[in-house]
């Protein structure tokens, strides 16, 4: 590929040498999707509808609340590497959490 071809490729929004459109990086993240999500989240929070949505998401009755609790517990049991802070009174970032094997550094 000569310089003219390379420049044409860059003009089409392709990152040099990778053939991936700029802003649409997959594998390290989709930057455009992240921007859209962040904007939508900010817009929703600023809309003042958070409390309304939270109330609408509450369980309708005791049976539904029990089902949700059971599903949460089942998910925690299946968690491959559960957060050490959930298993002890250790605060995240504490020396014990950073050194779970207990071996001196």
C-alpha positions as a printed NumPy array, in Angstrom:
array([[  0.   ,   0.   ,   0.   ],
       [  1.518,   3.315,  -1.01 ],
       [  1.15 ,   6.629,   0.82 ],
       [ -1.804,   7.723,  -1.32 ],
       [ -3.746,   4.529,  -0.471],
       [ -2.877,   4.86 ,   3.212],
       [ -4.103,   8.481,   3.287],
       [ -7.358,   7.488,   1.588],
       [ -7.914,   4.791,   4.177],
       [ -7.369,   7.286,   6.998],
       [ -9.771,   9.732,   5.356],
       [-12.467,   7.037,   5.535],
       [-12.234,   7.012,   9.342],
       [-10.045,   3.929,   9.624],
       [ -7.267,   3.761,  12.21 ],
       [ -3.898,   3.482,  10.492],
       [ -2.82 ,  -0.121,   9.988],
       [ -5.772,  -1.657,  11.823],
       [ -8.751,  -1.388,   9.499],
       [-11.007,  -0.498,  12.453],
       [-13.23 ,   2.58 ,  12.21 ],
       [-12.169,   5.257,  14.687],
       [-14.28 ,   5.368,  17.85 ],
       [-15.607,   1.852,  17.39 ],
       [-12.84 ,  -0.125,  19.053],
       [-13.98 ,  -3.631,  19.938],
       [-11.952,  -5.679,  22.388],
       [-10.772,  -2.679,  24.36 ],
       [-14.248,  -1.202,  24.434],
       [-16.735,   0.513,  22.179],
       [-16.138,   4.167,  22.905],
       [-19.197,   5.418,  21.038],
       [-21.486,   3.014,  22.926],
       [-19.926,   4.143,  26.217],
       [-20.545,   7.799,  25.323],
       [-24.162,   7.043,  24.4  ],
       [-24.724,   5.115,  27.637],
       [-23.147,   7.851,  29.772],
       [-25.248,  10.546,  28.078],
       [-28.474,   8.546,  28.44 ],
       [-27.716,   7.879,  32.115],
       [-26.956,  11.543,  32.802],
       [-30.104,  12.633,  30.947],
       [-32.231,  10.157,  32.943],
       [-30.821,  11.29 ,  36.287],
       [-31.363,  14.941,  35.364],
       [-34.934,  14.212,  34.209],
       [-36.075,  13.795,  37.811],
       [-37.675,  10.409,  37.106],
       [-35.299,   8.306,  39.233],
       [-37.587,   8.125,  42.286],
       [-40.574,   7.232,  40.104],
       [-38.612,   4.455,  38.366],
       [-37.345,   3.133,  41.699],
       [-40.901,   2.923,  43.058],
       [-42.084,   1.213,  39.859],
       [-39.3  ,  -1.375,  40.212],
       [-40.264,  -2.355,  43.767],
       [-41.721,  -5.85 ,  44.221],
       [-45.51 ,  -5.87 ,  43.843],
       [-46.066,  -8.174,  46.821],
       [-44.338, -10.398,  49.398],
       [-44.218, -13.355,  46.965],
       [-42.37 , -11.335,  44.333],
       [-40.008,  -9.933,  46.976],
       [-39.194, -13.491,  48.117],
       [-38.573, -14.581,  44.5  ],
       [-36.203, -11.666,  43.944],
       [-34.365, -12.431,  47.189],
       [-34.013, -16.115,  46.215],
       [-32.709, -15.167,  42.761],
       [-30.153, -12.805,  44.3  ],
       [-28.948, -15.495,  46.695],
       [-28.694, -18.045,  43.85 ],
       [-26.628, -15.596,  41.834],
       [-24.275, -15.003,  44.725],
       [-23.76 , -18.738,  45.188],
       [-22.794, -19.103,  41.537],
       [-20.4  , -16.171,  41.657],
       [-17.   , -17.524,  40.711],
       [-14.833, -15.043,  42.605],
       [-17.029, -13.264,  45.077],
       [-15.746, -10.002,  46.505],
       [-13.708, -10.686,  49.636],
       [-15.369,  -7.683,  51.296],
       [-18.692,  -9.551,  51.204],
       [-17.21 , -12.496,  53.085],
       [-15.583, -10.571,  55.919],
       [-15.588,  -7.261,  57.686],
       [-12.481,  -6.231,  55.767],
       [-12.829,  -2.954,  53.937],
       [-11.851,  -3.034,  50.237],
       [ -8.304,  -1.862,  49.787],
       [ -7.266,  -2.93 ,  53.265],
       [ -3.952,  -4.73 ,  53.622],
       [ -5.667,  -8.102,  54.184],
       [ -7.748,  -7.751,  51.037],
       [ -4.699,  -6.818,  48.987],
       [ -2.836,  -9.858,  50.357],
       [ -5.532, -12.583,  50.662],
       [ -2.968, -15.376,  51.023],
       [ -1.656, -13.851,  54.218],
       [  1.956, -14.201,  53.061],
       [  4.322, -11.334,  53.854],
       [  5.185,  -9.098,  50.912]])
